[in-house]
Amino acid sequence: MNINVIEKNQGVKQFEVNGTVELPISIIVEAKDIYEATFKAECQVSDLAIQQAFLTFLLTNGNVISPKVNDFSCEIEYVGCEEHDEEYRII
């Protein structure tokens, strides 16, 4: 974790705290087979397709924080099919 002092104001300092959050996601795509589904998903969540990422956390105390996303990467790990109760791991 990296911490930077941003501003000093009347004895109070503001800090920028940098960290990493792992956040698995899922999207729904319609396809004829696993190959088409994988291709469509890779097109939608590729690093080149995504212009900007936003993140918002609702904390247990009701507060909402929206950290700045400094970088991101996307990787398709597996593709599942609800209709056939199948799951395919991408290697």
Residue, then its C-alpha position, 0 to 999 in steps of 0.5 A: m500500500n502506498i500513501n501520499v500526503i496531498e495537502k496540509n491545512q491547519g495541522v490536518k493532513q489529507f492522504e491519498v492511499n493507494g491499494t488493490v481491490e480484487l473484484p471478480i465480475s460476471i456479465i451475460v452474453e447471448a451466443k450459440d456456443i462457448y466459443e462465441a460466448t467467450f469471444k463476445a465477453e472478451c470483446q466487451v471486457s477487454d482492456l482496449a474496449i473499456q474507456q474508463a472504470f468506476l467503482t462505488f462501495l456501500l459500507t456497512n455504516g451506510n457511507v458511500i465511497s467512490p475510490k479513483v480507479n488508477d488502473f485495471s485489467c480484465e481476464i475471462e476465467y470461465v464461461g457458464c451456461e445456465e440453460h445446461d448447467e455447464e461451466y467451462r474454464i478458459i485456459 
